């Protein structure tokens, strides 16, 4: 059995639906401090991560940077732990309302042009395939992994705070939730 640490990115400079917002924002000053704190917490563990993976998005890469520097390991991009894909016909300004609706339902009930249940399973597969890793990801992807591990159909199971650390164990074929990360309200809801 191996531990896997799933970390939500630090606070970004802007969020979904912010007028004129950067579609791939970096971290603000609070987010950079959260990234440093998350790296320190991970390094202090009895069984710290040995590898670092990240969503392709900038806020995750920047949150991972202090841990990568401390461990002296390369950063690996893992596309399967990126943001939940927005339906193709949806405008960026409509994404927050779409997410609010999705959060109230189940993986099978998300309206869109892909199989969101399969997307959830892909997130879980990515987590299971990287034992010993710290994986920097997003609110919905963390919910996907937790939902999978607990066998629950709901989209929103937890409310991970920025830079919170959710701990799993895996044998490469199954995923178990060990500890939920710190929770907080999110502006999307």
C-alpha positions as CSV (number, residue, x, y, z in Angstrom):
1,X,0.0,0.0,0.0
2,X,1.3,3.4,-0.9
3,X,0.2,6.9,0.0
4,X,-0.8,9.5,-2.6
5,X,-1.3,13.2,-1.7
6,X,-3.8,15.2,-3.7
7,X,-3.3,18.9,-3.2
8,X,-5.7,21.7,-4.3
9,X,-3.9,24.6,-6.0
10,X,-3.3,27.8,-4.0
11,X,-5.6,30.8,-4.3
12,X,-5.4,32.1,-7.9
13,X,-5.3,35.7,-9.1
14,X,-8.8,35.4,-10.5
15,X,-11.5,32.8,-10.7
16,X,-14.0,31.4,-13.2
17,X,-16.6,33.9,-14.3
18,X,-14.5,37.0,-13.2
19,X,-15.0,39.6,-15.9
20,X,-12.0,39.7,-18.1
21,X,-10.2,37.1,-16.1
22,X,-7.2,35.3,-17.3
23,X,-8.3,31.8,-18.4
24,X,-5.2,30.3,-16.8
25,X,-4.3,32.5,-13.8
26,X,-1.3,32.1,-11.6
27,X,-1.3,32.5,-7.9
28,X,-1.9,35.7,-5.9
29,X,0.3,36.5,-2.9
30,X,-1.9,34.4,-0.6
31,X,-1.7,31.5,-3.0
32,X,2.1,31.7,-3.1
33,X,2.2,31.6,0.7
34,X,-0.3,28.6,0.7
35,X,2.0,26.8,-1.8
36,X,5.0,27.3,0.6
37,X,2.9,26.0,3.6
38,X,1.7,23.0,1.6
39,X,5.3,22.1,0.7
40,X,6.4,22.4,4.3
41,X,3.5,20.2,5.5
42,X,4.3,17.5,2.9
43,X,8.0,17.5,3.7
44,X,7.3,17.2,7.4
45,X,5.3,13.9,6.9
46,X,6.7,10.6,8.1
47,X,6.2,9.3,4.6
48,X,6.7,12.4,2.3
49,X,6.1,12.2,-1.4
50,X,9.0,11.3,-3.7
51,X,7.5,12.5,-7.0
52,X,5.5,15.6,-8.0
53,X,2.7,15.7,-10.6
54,X,0.5,18.5,-11.6
55,X,-2.5,19.5,-13.7
56,X,-1.3,21.4,-16.8
57,X,-2.8,24.6,-15.4
58,X,-0.6,27.4,-14.2
59,X,-2.1,27.7,-10.7
60,X,-1.3,24.1,-10.0
61,X,2.2,24.3,-11.5
62,X,2.9,27.3,-9.3
63,X,1.6,25.6,-6.2
64,X,3.8,22.6,-6.9
65,X,6.9,24.7,-7.4
66,X,8.1,25.0,-3.8
67,X,7.8,21.2,-3.3
68,X,9.6,20.5,-6.6
69,X,12.5,22.8,-5.5
70,X,12.7,21.3,-2.1
71,X,12.8,17.7,-3.3
72,X,15.0,18.4,-6.4
73,X,12.7,16.3,-8.6
74,X,11.2,17.1,-12.0
75,X,7.6,18.2,-12.3
76,X,5.5,15.9,-14.3
77,X,2.3,17.2,-16.0
78,X,-0.6,14.7,-15.6
79,X,-3.5,15.9,-17.9
80,X,-6.0,13.6,-16.3
81,X,-6.1,15.7,-13.0
82,X,-6.9,19.0,-14.8
83,X,-10.1,21.0,-14.4
84,X,-13.3,19.2,-15.3
85,X,-13.9,19.9,-19.0
86,X,-16.6,22.5,-19.7
87,X,-19.2,21.5,-22.3
88,X,-18.1,22.8,-25.7
89,X,-21.1,25.1,-26.3
90,X,-20.9,26.8,-22.9
91,X,-19.4,30.3,-22.6
92,X,-16.8,30.9,-20.0
93,X,-19.0,33.4,-18.2
94,X,-21.7,30.6,-17.8
95,X,-19.3,28.0,-16.3
96,X,-19.9,29.0,-12.6
97,X,-23.6,28.4,-12.9
98,X,-23.0,25.1,-14.8
99,X,-20.7,24.0,-12.0
100,X,-23.2,25.0,-9.3
101,X,-25.8,22.8,-11.0
102,X,-23.3,19.9,-11.4
103,X,-22.2,20.1,-7.7
104,X,-25.8,19.5,-6.6
105,X,-26.1,16.3,-8.6
106,X,-24.4,13.0,-9.5
107,X,-21.6,12.2,-11.9
108,X,-24.1,10.4,-14.2
109,X,-26.4,13.5,-14.1
110,X,-23.9,16.2,-15.3
111,X,-25.2,17.9,-18.4
112,X,-22.5,18.2,-21.1
113,X,-21.0,16.7,-24.1
114,X,-18.9,14.0,-22.4
115,X,-19.2,11.1,-20.0
116,X,-18.4,12.8,-16.7
117,X,-18.5,9.4,-14.9
118,X,-15.7,8.3,-17.1
119,X,-13.8,11.5,-16.5
120,X,-14.2,10.9,-12.7
121,X,-12.8,7.4,-13.2
122,X,-9.9,8.8,-15.2
123,X,-9.0,11.1,-12.3
124,X,-9.1,8.1,-9.9
125,X,-7.0,6.0,-12.3
126,X,-4.3,8.8,-12.5
127,X,-4.2,8.9,-8.7
128,X,-3.9,5.1,-8.4
129,X,-1.1,5.0,-11.0
130,X,1.2,7.4,-9.1
131,X,1.9,5.9,-5.6
132,X,4.2,8.0,-3.5
133,X,3.4,11.1,-5.4
134,X,2.1,14.6,-4.5
135,X,-0.4,15.5,-7.2
136,X,-1.5,19.2,-7.5
137,X,-5.0,19.5,-8.9
138,X,-8.4,21.2,-8.6
139,X,-11.6,21.3,-6.5
140,X,-13.7,19.1,-8.8
141,X,-10.9,16.6,-9.5
142,X,-10.3,16.1,-5.8
143,X,-14.0,15.5,-5.4
144,X,-13.8,13.0,-8.3
145,X,-11.1,11.0,-6.5
146,X,-12.9,11.1,-3.1
147,X,-16.2,10.1,-4.7
148,X,-14.5,7.2,-6.4
149,X,-12.7,6.1,-3.3
150,X,-15.9,6.2,-1.2
151,X,-18.1,4.7,-3.9
152,X,-20.4,7.6,-3.8
153,X,-22.3,9.0,-6.8
154,X,-22.3,12.7,-5.7
155,X,-20.2,15.2,-7.5
156,X,-19.5,17.3,-4.4
157,X,-18.4,15.1,-1.5
158,X,-15.8,17.5,0.1
159,X,-15.0,21.2,-0.1
160,X,-11.2,21.3,-0.2
161,X,-9.7,24.6,0.7
162,X,-6.9,26.1,-1.4
163,X,-3.6,24.2,-0.8
164,X,-5.4,21.6,1.3
165,X,-3.9,18.1,1.3
166,X,-6.2,15.0,0.8
167,X,-4.5,11.7,1.6
168,X,-5.2,8.4,-0.2
169,X,-3.7,4.9,-0.2
170,X,-3.6,2.7,-3.2
171,X,-2.4,-0.7,-4.2
172,X,-2.5,0.3,-7.8
173,X,-5.9,-1.1,-8.4
174,X,-8.0,0.3,-5.6
175,X,-8.2,3.7,-3.9
176,X,-8.9,4.4,-0.3
177,X,-9.4,7.8,1.4
178,X,-7.2,8.2,4.4
179,X,-7.8,11.8,5.3
180,X,-9.8,14.6,3.9
181,X,-7.9,17.9,3.4
182,X,-8.9,21.1,5.2
183,X,-12.3,22.3,4.0
184,X,-13.5,25.8,3.2
185,X,-16.3,27.6,1.4
186,X,-15.5,28.3,-2.3
187,X,-16.7,31.3,-4.3
188,X,-18.1,28.9,-7.0
189,X,-20.8,27.7,-4.7
